[in-house]
Amino acid sequence: MENIRNLARLMVSMPLINYGLFADEMHFNFPLTEEDKRYIKDNMDIISRDIFVNKLCRRRADFIKKEYIPREEDIKPENAETRARLIFSGTSTERYSTVFRDDRAAILSSGGKESLLTYGLLKELGKDVYPVFFNESGGHWRTALPAYRGLSGTEKNTKKVWSNIDRFYLFMLDHLKIIREDHRKIRADTYPIRLFIFGPYIFSMLPIFIKYGIGNILLGSEYDDPRTDYSYHGIKHYFGIYDQSVDFDRYNTYYFNSKGIGIRQWSIVRPITGLIVERILIKRYHDLYRYQRSCHSCHIENGEVIPCGVCTKCLGVMSFIIANDGDPREINYRDTHIMKLEENLSKTQLRLDPDEREHTFFLLNRKGFKLDGRENPHVEMLHFDERNSPMDHIPKGYRGVFSIYREYVKGAVILKGSDFVPIDFSWMQQ
């Protein structure tokens, strides 16, 4: 029973990791283990720096009141550190002893291309797969609905965790004095403040992982080009995607095992770009592709979930689909969305690595689009580097996936200095 209480305490603690910059004190009115306390503090420090850099300084949307935007002279490491003093009510000593199976894998499922591809790959590899959906009470559930309905009808291991966490986040935004009062009316493809997104999802799903002895948690973290400066005015940050990083995978794996929870966190799509993710999904797992929705502003028409067709996520997804000879109409994009794609791409900055954006436009140029593209062959290859895609990231029992990947990529590269150098990866297919 005490272990159950520990899980509940962790669940309600995780969202607070987003607010270390905005409070003097945070009181946790329940005991936690020393590992739990360290987890909250370490991750809050990382997220505070990321929020300072990517939400307050390098803003992508206009949510912050002008008087609270840091001046140039205020952008320094000490101002990016956690302000809140964490006060815990005692220390507990919970440990877990569940037997976890390496051939069981849970997928944080959202209805996006990465989680759907992950499911298809794991099933083909013969693993015992659990697609686990996080059902927020707000509009985000519409994005996941086609995939949840489809998989729950065919996959007995499909699970759903319901949460009202989005109501808490809106409550916080309504009471943060740095946030514009009209924040709910601002249309953007990014959240106003929070950057610790997947942590609360994972901890809300822990009872399922423990109940079924699931030894692997897979996130849909695809490849990110590491050839950039991860420091801003001397402040180390993750460009707002710490919870999609290898560092986060490693930290969670270490933390879970320190508590006796034998779970490994990783991503099977980490070596491939979004372009290749979409290619394999369309060409190999077409039934799963039909469930894909990659838009946070979906709406429902006659019972069908329809993407908005104009946000940066939609523009990127349609670009990948067309570049891979797919049809966006199969996932409910309208003819008008496709007709206006070239115009919208020409005036919108896609959230893609520069080489991937240029290469995608290069492929679209071949199909008649008038876009400023350039060929970058490595985008269609497997990528390895120590920061974002270590060569040992995919566990041995799952490396059969490379035999699948080689049918859809044009080779493999490893980062040496600032150059991607071709390598032979046949030895990994063991």
Residue pairs with C-beta under 8 A, 6 or more apart in sequence:
2 92
2 94
3 94
3 96
4 207
5 30
6 32
6 33
6 36
6 92
6 94
7 203
7 206
7 207
7 210
9 28
9 30
9 31
9 32
9 36
10 32
10 36
10 203
10 206
11 200
11 203
11 204
11 206
13 28
13 32
13 36
13 40
14 196
14 199
14 200
14 203
14 204
15 165
15 168
15 169
15 194
15 196
15 200
16 26
16 40
16 44
17 40
17 43
17 44
17 47
17 196
17 199
18 47
18 51
18 172
18 193
18 194
18 195
18 196
19 26
19 84
19 172
19 193
20 26
20 44
20 45
20 47
20 48
20 82
20 83
20 84
21 48
21 51
21 52
21 80
21 82
21 83
21 84
22 83
22 84
22 176
22 178
23 83
23 84
24 83
24 84
24 85
25 84
25 85
25 86
25 87
26 84
26 85
26 86
26 87
27 87
27 89
28 40
28 86
28 87
28 88
28 89
29 89
30 89
30 90
31 88
31 89
31 90
31 91
31 92
32 40
32 88
32 91
32 92
33 91
33 92
33 93
33 94
33 259
34 91
35 255
35 258
35 259
37 86
37 88
37 91
39 251
39 255
40 86
41 82
41 86
42 251
43 196
43 199
43 251
44 82
44 84
44 86
45 81
45 82
46 238
46 242
47 195
47 196
47 242
48 80
48 81
48 82
48 83
49 80
49 81
49 235
49 236
49 237
50 195
50 237
50 238
50 239
50 240
50 242
51 193
51 194
51 195
52 70
52 79
52 80
52 235
53 80
53 232
53 235
53 237
54 60
54 195
54 237
54 239
54 240
55 63
55 64
55 192
55 193
55 195
55 240
56 64
56 68
56 69
56 70
57 69
57 70
57 75
57 232
57 233
58 232
59 69
60 188
60 190
61 186
61 188
61 190
61 192
62 180
62 186
63 179
63 180
63 183
63 186
63 188
63 192
63 193
64 178
64 179
64 180
64 192
65 177
65 178
65 179
65 180
68 177
68 178
70 79
75 232
75 233
75 235
76 233
76 234
76 235
77 233
77 234
77 235
80 235
94 259
95 259
95 260
96 210
96 259
96 260
96 261
97 260
98 210
98 213
98 260
98 261
98 262
99 213
99 262
100 213
100 214
100 215
100 261
100 262
100 263
101 128
101 213
101 214
101 215
102 215
102 216
102 395
102 397
103 126
103 127
103 128
103 215
103 397
104 127
104 128
104 129
104 130
104 212
104 213
104 214
104 215
104 216
105 122
105 127
105 128
105 129
105 130
105 214
105 215
105 216
105 217
105 218
106 129
106 130
106 131
106 132
106 205
106 208
106 209
106 214
106 216
106 217
106 218
107 115
107 118
107 119
107 122
107 129
107 130
107 131
107 132
107 218
107 220
108 115
108 132
108 134
108 198
108 201
108 202
108 205
108 217
108 218
108 219
108 220
109 115
109 116
109 119
109 131
109 132
109 133
109 144
109 147
109 148
109 151
110 133
110 134
110 143
110 144
110 147
110 220
111 143
111 144
111 145
111 146
111 147
111 148
111 291
111 292
111 293
111 294
112 143
112 220
112 292
112 293
112 294
113 220
113 274
113 277
113 278
113 281
113 289
113 292
113 294
113 317
113 320
114 220
114 221
114 222
114 267
114 269
114 274
114 277
115 131
115 147
115 220
116 147
116 281
116 285
116 288
116 289
116 291
116 292
117 220
117 269
117 277
117 280
117 281
117 285
117 288
118 218
118 220
118 267
118 268
118 269
119 129
119 131
119 151
119 155
119 288
120 280
120 281
120 284
120 285
120 288
121 268
121 269
121 280
121 401
121 404
122 129
122 218
122 268
122 398
123 129
124 404
125 398
125 400
125 401
127 398
128 157
129 155
129 157
130 157
130 158
130 159
130 208
130 212
130 214
131 147
131 151
131 155
131 157
131 158
131 159
132 158
132 159
132 160
132 161
132 205
132 208
133 144
133 147
133 148
133 158
133 159
133 160
133 161
134 144
134 160
134 161
134 163
134 201
134 204
134 205
135 141
135 144
135 148
135 160
135 161
135 162
135 163
136 163
136 164
136 165
136 166
137 162
137 163
137 164
137 166
137 167
138 166
138 167
139 296
139 297
139 298
140 166
140 296
142 293
142 298
142 299
142 300
142 305
143 293
143 294
143 295
143 296
143 298
143 305
144 293
145 293
145 305
146 290
146 291
146 292
146 293
146 305
147 288
147 291
147 292
147 293
148 158
148 160
150 288
150 290
150 291
151 158
151 291
152 158
152 160
159 205
159 208
161 201
161 204
161 205
161 208
163 200
163 204
165 200
165 204
169 191
169 194
170 184
172 193
173 179
173 183
173 192
173 193
176 193
179 192
179 193
180 186
183 192
186 192
187 297
189 296
189 311
189 312
189 313
189 351
190 240
191 197
195 240
195 241
195 242
195 243
196 242
196 243
197 243
198 219
198 243
198 244
198 248
199 243
202 217
202 252
202 265
205 217
206 261
208 214
209 217
209 261
209 263
210 261
214 263
215 262
215 263
215 264
216 263
216 264
216 265
216 266
216 395
217 252
217 263
217 264
217 265
217 266
218 265
218 266
218 267
218 268
219 244
219 249
219 265
219 266
219 267
220 267
220 269
221 244
221 245
221 249
221 267
221 269
221 270
222 267
222 269
222 270
222 272
222 273
222 274
222 277
223 269
223 270
223 271
223 272
223 273
223 383
223 388
223 389
224 241
224 244
224 353
224 388
225 353
225 354
225 355
225 356
225 388
226 385
226 387
226 388
226 415
227 415
227 418
228 239
230 236
230 237
230 238
230 239
231 237
238 245
238 247
242 248
245 388
246 270
246 387
246 388
246 389
246 390
246 393
248 265
249 265
249 266
249 267
249 393
252 263
252 265
253 263
253 264
253 265
253 266
256 262
256 263
256 265
257 263
264 395
266 393
266 394
266 395
267 393
268 394
268 398
268 401
269 277
270 388
270 389
270 393
270 394
271 382
271 383
271 384
271 389
271 393
271 394
271 405
271 412
272 280
272 382
272 383
272 405
272 409
273 353
273 356
273 379
273 380
273 383
274 316
274 320
274 352
274 356
275 320
275 323
275 324
275 356
275 359
275 360
275 363
275 379
275 380
276 380
276 405
276 408
276 409
277 320
278 317
278 320
278 321
278 324
278 326
279 320
279 324
279 408
280 404
280 405
280 408
281 288
281 289
281 292
282 289
282 321
282 324
282 325
282 326
283 324
283 408
284 404
284 407
284 408
289 326
289 330
289 331
290 330
290 331
291 331
292 317
292 331
293 305
293 307
293 331
293 332
294 307
294 313
294 314
294 316
294 317
295 307
295 308
295 309
295 311
295 313
295 314
295 317
296 311
296 313
297 307
297 308
297 311
298 305
298 306
298 307
298 308
299 305
299 306
299 308
300 306
304 332
305 332
306 332
306 334
307 314
307 317
307 331
307 332
307 333
307 337
308 314
309 318
309 333
309 334
309 336
309 337
310 337
310 340
310 344
312 348
312 349
312 350
312 351
313 351
314 333
314 337
315 341
315 344
315 345
315 348
315 350
316 350
316 351
316 352
317 328
318 328
318 333
318 337
318 338
318 341
319 341
319 345
319 350
319 360
319 361
319 364
320 360
321 327
321 328
321 331
322 328
322 338
322 341
322 364
322 367
323 360
323 363
323 364
323 367
328 337
328 338
329 335
329 338
341 369
342 364
342 369
342 370
342 371
345 361
345 364
345 369
345 371
346 370
346 371
350 357
352 360
355 376
355 378
355 379
356 376
356 379
358 372
358 373
358 374
358 375
358 376
359 373
359 374
359 375
359 376
359 377
359 379
359 380
360 373
360 379
361 369
361 371
361 372
361 373
361 374
362 373
362 374
362 375
362 376
363 373
364 371
364 373
365 371
365 373
377 410
378 413
378 420
380 409
380 410
381 409
381 410
381 411
381 412
381 413
381 420
381 422
382 402
382 405
382 409
382 411
382 412
382 413
382 425
383 389
383 412
383 413
383 414
383 415
383 420
384 390
384 391
384 412
384 413
384 414
384 415
384 423
385 414
385 415
391 414
391 428
394 401
394 402
394 428
396 430
399 428
399 429
399 430
400 429
402 425
402 428
402 429
403 429
406 425
406 429
411 422
412 422
412 423
412 424
412 425
413 420
413 421
413 422
413 423
414 420
414 421
414 423
415 421
